[in-house]
């Protein structure tokens, strides 16, 4: 009312919201998902050449004991692999991860003296969604020089990209690493009485850099540096080893020195051809679309400057994000148009829709500006919140305009605007606050669900508050100064519909028992649908690419894995097939947990609806021909994978026990009751276990370290030092012999001019050992998967808990349930509690507004009736119950009471004035039918584009839209017909006889 006589001020405010909203929209960061710190850290420690059992005992156990004392740690899950330890540390949601990172790093520093000396320093990685690359580039050299191509990619392309604002890192995958190979002839070493230790020392001394302090000269000081660094391959060849008389024996006289390629740790293939890939990662919080847009011109410049090198964009996230954001904005505009169109159908004066419709752009403009102020980026979650609210933005304006129209007869336009707005202000405010109140409990919701939907709650709440302010302060000014005609009550189609509605209400009032029976029947139907609906954590989206993980036998070399990947690429015969194997990205938790030297991932583009099935059939055929290959789809790699950390099977059993042999026997007893139980990490690898015998070493005068170093030089070479070639660090590796393939039982150890068989110095046995050992909660575990899907697991969980409990009692072994079904159960529990708290908050708000304990209960009866419609529509639409549909039900809980508030508020006030409940119901049916139908119709039509199957991200918005539209349909019916019956029963003392 403050602006009622100040139209210029109102106009300026409207223009200001347009200007600031447009500027904010241009500056908003655009990304697929909200910026969220996932509470997970990764600790990786390398200890080359060791078995998983040694890694578990010497690294995992001491690290777990120390890290478990870090505040906020909820669980530690570790894997011990050959030569590698991986610890995944999960913190409670809401933990300050910067402080957690510092605390964990401090613990790791304390643990360093406890770890084996040969083990590397534990690497602490901060895992969050921004770890996933925003671009994957493919690099090929027309000339075919692999080492030069790697050098160009590292020193030119990678550096140019990392200089861009927003680019955090550019990781090279599949590149050949330069390495100096020094191959000795053992016979020549023996002839001159030299040992490998002598050669190692000579190489180290030839590459030494030592600061020697300062040289003082009066007032001046000069730094003194003594160095004998290697400058070229000839410098290495000319390193002196021994002087014999007048002859100087150099390295070139005893060894072949060449620049070759190091054993690779990864490979990349495009359509079966080897390439180098570059994984481009962005800074946390940077705009993905803008980062990719900045990279493209740099690539064009480099292509022009280096025509012999081809750089292709294999994958990038910006197009998908831009497309899905555009689709959501289009959905927003279509919804706004449909909501605006319904106003023209209901309102006969063409100026009225324009007056009411101003609420939509003004509210959206305010929302964009507030999003910019609070650093909320533009993503599918925040835009979904705005899209959900598009139909609600005009509700308050419709209510206010309808009430102003009631006072037009006999009053001036200014008086009608003032009185009508003042009278409806409490009801409009109550309905808006009850809608917003459902989001308050999100502050207490743990897990990624709470973090995920705070942006949605924020945008929806801000837009609804903005629409309320526009309806109460701006709309009355427009009504006064635009001066639309009063809404005529002449008999048109809508008036005849209102009369039919009044007669139907009167008829319904005569049969309250039947009404209650229908109500209870629908509640029973909803309970049946609750059990029948498929349940999942997230909606299943139809992807345009398929990704598979292929695991070969654990002893398979990387080169053999590369040839297998080439074979699969040829059989798939699909242009654009990308394969990456080995250790491709050692900074991403979701990747490193699924990587190994015998593992690779295949990314296949899909061309049609049945293409995914065809690709699966080809891979199934390959699996049948190679039974020792494990080929599994990577189902968890969707838009939420960064938060979920990959995909777990629906239901797993973890058997806890120090003796894994006993755990295997427990699993065998469980398999009789749980058909299809399978070990999750069944791989075994063959190893040579060499036990050096101290008596034999002493008898032959051989040092154990000499044996170890000789075996290293035979197997993988002995890394001595590094040659700094410009900006590259090139390793120098010493080899004995030409072939790294050997049988330890045939090895001869040179010592003192003799060659002693290794079998005389050690006991050599061939054994089988697990390729991977798992621990959870600081205890060894064996994990077994079940064949159940999420829907089947939902019905089997209670039975399996009982089976696990009984087996644990009988065997004395602890058995834990794990898998994604536990996340679904936690989601259902959390959202149920959240909805309960929301209903309680709404009741408190309504009780305070009306100073009554009975009327709020009457209004809240619309909530369960709305849930009936949600479940029915979800069942018909095949959306199921998941995070998105639960969020729709949560929002519906706040929306569904709006119409009930309007009608109960009118009946309550009229009953207070007249004392006649039947007349109050009749007048409410007449005066509140139009606003109830209009607000419901605008909201439903505003949501309708969300359920239209078009564009990317359709699956994520379908569940939201179905839950809301279905609930609004049934809650509107309840408001129009069942609420009057309940109101009459509650106020039976005032019924006319």
NORGI-V237510 format. One record per backbone hydrogen bond with DSSP energy under -0.5 kcal/mol. CO is the residue of the C=O (numbers start at 1). NH is the residue of the N-H. Records with the same first field share a line. If there is no record, write none. Layout:
# NORGI-V237510
CO = NH, NH
This chain:
# NORGI-V237510
1 = 4
3 = 6
6 = 10
7 = 11
8 = 12
9 = 13
10 = 14
11 = 15
12 = 16
13 = 17
14 = 18
15 = 19
16 = 20
17 = 21
18 = 22
19 = 23
20 = 24
21 = 25
22 = 26
23 = 27
24 = 28
29 = 31, 378
30 = 288, 289
32 = 380
34 = 36
36 = 38
38 = 40
39 = 91
40 = 127
41 = 89
42 = 44, 125
43 = 87
44 = 123
45 = 85
46 = 120
47 = 50
50 = 83
51 = 55
52 = 56
53 = 57
54 = 58
55 = 59, 60
56 = 61
59 = 63
60 = 64
61 = 65
62 = 66
63 = 67
64 = 68
66 = 69
67 = 70
70 = 73
72 = 92
75 = 90
76 = 777, 778
77 = 88
78 = 775
79 = 81, 86
80 = 773
81 = 83, 84
83 = 47
84 = 81
85 = 45
86 = 79
87 = 43, 89
88 = 77, 90
89 = 41, 91
90 = 74, 75
92 = 95
95 = 97
96 = 100
97 = 101
98 = 102
99 = 103
100 = 104
101 = 105
102 = 106
103 = 107
104 = 108
105 = 109
106 = 110
107 = 111
108 = 112
111 = 114, 115
112 = 115
116 = 119
122 = 124
123 = 44, 125
125 = 42, 127
126 = 128
127 = 40
128 = 131
129 = 132
134 = 317
135 = 280
136 = 314, 315
137 = 278
138 = 312
139 = 276
140 = 142, 310
144 = 146
145 = 149
146 = 150
147 = 151
148 = 152
149 = 153
150 = 154
151 = 155
152 = 156, 157
153 = 158
156 = 160
157 = 161
158 = 162
159 = 163
161 = 164
164 = 167
166 = 168, 283
169 = 281
171 = 279
173 = 277
177 = 262
178 = 731
179 = 181, 260
180 = 182, 733
181 = 183, 258
182 = 184, 735
183 = 256
184 = 186, 737
185 = 188, 189
186 = 190
187 = 191
188 = 192
189 = 194
190 = 193
195 = 199
196 = 200
197 = 201
198 = 202
199 = 203
200 = 204
201 = 205
202 = 206
204 = 207
205 = 208
208 = 228
210 = 226
213 = 224
214 = 216
215 = 222
217 = 220
220 = 217
222 = 215
224 = 212
225 = 227
226 = 210
232 = 236
233 = 237
234 = 238
236 = 239
237 = 252
239 = 251
242 = 244, 249
243 = 245
244 = 247
247 = 244, 249
248 = 250
249 = 241, 242
250 = 253, 254
251 = 254, 255
254 = 185
255 = 257
256 = 183, 258
258 = 181, 260
260 = 179
265 = 583
267 = 581
268 = 275
269 = 579
270 = 273
273 = 270
276 = 139
277 = 173
278 = 137, 280
279 = 171, 281
280 = 134, 135
281 = 168, 169
283 = 286
286 = 288
287 = 291
288 = 292
289 = 293
290 = 294
291 = 295
292 = 296
293 = 297
294 = 298
295 = 299
296 = 300
297 = 301
298 = 302
299 = 303
300 = 304
301 = 305
302 = 306
306 = 309
308 = 142
309 = 311
310 = 140, 312
312 = 138, 314
315 = 136
317 = 321
318 = 322
319 = 323
320 = 324
321 = 325
322 = 326
323 = 327
324 = 328
325 = 329
326 = 330
327 = 331
328 = 332
329 = 333
330 = 334
331 = 335
332 = 336
333 = 337
334 = 338
335 = 339
336 = 340
337 = 341
338 = 342
339 = 343
340 = 344
341 = 345
342 = 346
343 = 347
348 = 350
349 = 352, 353
350 = 354
351 = 355
352 = 356
353 = 357
354 = 358
356 = 359
357 = 360, 361
358 = 362
359 = 363
360 = 364
361 = 365
362 = 366
363 = 367
364 = 368
365 = 369
366 = 370
367 = 371
368 = 372
369 = 373
370 = 374
371 = 376
372 = 375
375 = 377
377 = 379
378 = 31
379 = 383
380 = 384
381 = 385
382 = 386
383 = 387
384 = 388
385 = 389
387 = 390
389 = 392, 393
392 = 395, 396
394 = 398
395 = 399
396 = 400
397 = 401
398 = 402
399 = 403
400 = 404
401 = 405
402 = 406
403 = 407
404 = 407
405 = 408
408 = 411
412 = 416
413 = 417
414 = 418
415 = 419
416 = 420
417 = 421
418 = 422
419 = 423
420 = 424
421 = 425
422 = 426
424 = 428
425 = 429
426 = 430
427 = 431
428 = 432
429 = 433
430 = 434
431 = 435
432 = 436
433 = 437
434 = 438
435 = 438
436 = 439
437 = 440, 441
439 = 442
440 = 443
441 = 444, 445
442 = 445
446 = 450
447 = 451
448 = 452
449 = 453
450 = 454
451 = 454
453 = 457
454 = 458
455 = 459
456 = 460
457 = 461
458 = 462
459 = 463
460 = 464
461 = 465
462 = 466
463 = 467
464 = 468
465 = 469
466 = 470
467 = 471
468 = 472
469 = 473, 474
470 = 474, 475
474 = 478
475 = 479
476 = 480
477 = 481
478 = 482, 483
479 = 483
486 = 488
490 = 492
492 = 496
493 = 497
494 = 498
495 = 499
496 = 500
497 = 501
498 = 502
499 = 503
500 = 504
501 = 505
502 = 506
503 = 507
504 = 508
505 = 509
506 = 510
507 = 510
508 = 511
511 = 515
512 = 516
513 = 517
514 = 518
515 = 519
516 = 520
517 = 521
518 = 522
519 = 523
520 = 524
521 = 525
522 = 526
523 = 527
524 = 528
525 = 529
526 = 530
527 = 531
528 = 532
529 = 533
534 = 881
537 = 883
539 = 541
541 = 543
544 = 606
546 = 604
547 = 634
548 = 550, 602
549 = 551, 632
550 = 552, 600
551 = 630
553 = 556
557 = 561
558 = 562
559 = 563
560 = 564
561 = 565
562 = 566
563 = 567
564 = 568
565 = 569
566 = 570
567 = 571
568 = 572
569 = 573
574 = 577
577 = 271
578 = 603
579 = 269
580 = 601
581 = 267
582 = 584
585 = 588
587 = 589
588 = 592
589 = 593
591 = 594
592 = 595
596 = 582, 599
598 = 552
599 = 582
600 = 550
601 = 580, 603
602 = 548, 604
603 = 578
604 = 546
608 = 611, 612
610 = 614
611 = 615
612 = 616
613 = 617
614 = 618
615 = 619
616 = 620
617 = 621
618 = 622
619 = 623
620 = 624
621 = 625
622 = 626
626 = 629
629 = 631
630 = 551, 632
632 = 549
633 = 635
634 = 637
636 = 638
638 = 641
640 = 643, 644
641 = 645, 646
649 = 820
650 = 821
651 = 786
652 = 818
653 = 655, 784
654 = 656, 816
655 = 782
656 = 814
658 = 660
659 = 663
660 = 664
661 = 665
662 = 666
663 = 667
664 = 668
665 = 669
666 = 670
667 = 671
668 = 672
669 = 672
670 = 673, 674
674 = 677
678 = 785
683 = 771
685 = 769
687 = 689, 767
688 = 690
689 = 691, 765
690 = 692
691 = 763
692 = 694
693 = 697
694 = 698
695 = 699
696 = 700
697 = 701, 702
703 = 707
704 = 708
705 = 709
706 = 710
707 = 711
708 = 712
709 = 713
710 = 714
711 = 715
712 = 716, 717
713 = 736
717 = 719
718 = 734
721 = 732
722 = 724
723 = 725, 730
724 = 726
725 = 728
728 = 725, 730
729 = 731
730 = 723
731 = 180, 733
732 = 720, 721
733 = 182
734 = 718
735 = 184, 737
738 = 740
740 = 742
742 = 744
743 = 746
744 = 747
747 = 758
748 = 750
749 = 756
751 = 754
754 = 751
756 = 749
757 = 760
758 = 761, 762
761 = 693
762 = 764
763 = 691, 765
765 = 689, 767
767 = 687
769 = 685
771 = 82
773 = 80
774 = 781
775 = 78
776 = 779
779 = 776
780 = 657
781 = 774
782 = 655
783 = 680
784 = 653
785 = 678
789 = 793
790 = 794
791 = 795
792 = 795, 796
793 = 797
796 = 800
797 = 801
798 = 802
799 = 803
800 = 804
801 = 805
802 = 806
803 = 807
804 = 808
805 = 809
806 = 810
807 = 811
808 = 812
814 = 656
816 = 654
818 = 652
819 = 822, 823
820 = 824
821 = 825
822 = 826
823 = 827
824 = 828
825 = 829
826 = 830
827 = 831
828 = 832
829 = 833
830 = 834
831 = 835
832 = 836
833 = 837
834 = 838
835 = 839
836 = 840
837 = 841
838 = 842
839 = 843
840 = 844
841 = 845
842 = 846
843 = 847
844 = 848
845 = 849
846 = 850
847 = 851, 852
853 = 857
854 = 858
855 = 859
856 = 860
857 = 861
858 = 861
859 = 862
860 = 863, 864
861 = 865
862 = 866
863 = 867
864 = 868
865 = 869
866 = 870
867 = 871
868 = 872
869 = 873
870 = 874
871 = 875
872 = 876
873 = 877
874 = 878, 879, 880
880 = 882
881 = 536
882 = 886
883 = 887
884 = 888
885 = 889
886 = 890
887 = 891
888 = 892
889 = 893
890 = 894
891 = 894, 895
892 = 896
895 = 898
896 = 900
897 = 901
898 = 902
899 = 903
900 = 904
901 = 905
902 = 906
903 = 907
904 = 908
905 = 909
906 = 910
907 = 911
908 = 912
909 = 913
910 = 914
911 = 915
915 = 917
916 = 920
917 = 921
918 = 922
919 = 923
920 = 924
921 = 925
922 = 926
923 = 927
924 = 928
928 = 932
929 = 933
930 = 934
931 = 935
932 = 936
933 = 937
934 = 938
935 = 939
936 = 940
937 = 941
938 = 942
939 = 943
940 = 944
941 = 945
943 = 946
944 = 947
945 = 948
947 = 949
948 = 950
951 = 954
953 = 957
954 = 958
955 = 959
956 = 960
957 = 961
958 = 962
959 = 963
960 = 964
961 = 965
962 = 966
963 = 967
964 = 968
965 = 969
966 = 970
967 = 971
968 = 972
969 = 973
970 = 974
971 = 975
972 = 976
973 = 977, 978
974 = 978, 979
977 = 981
978 = 982
979 = 983
980 = 984
981 = 985
982 = 986
983 = 987
985 = 988
987 = 990
988 = 991
990 = 917
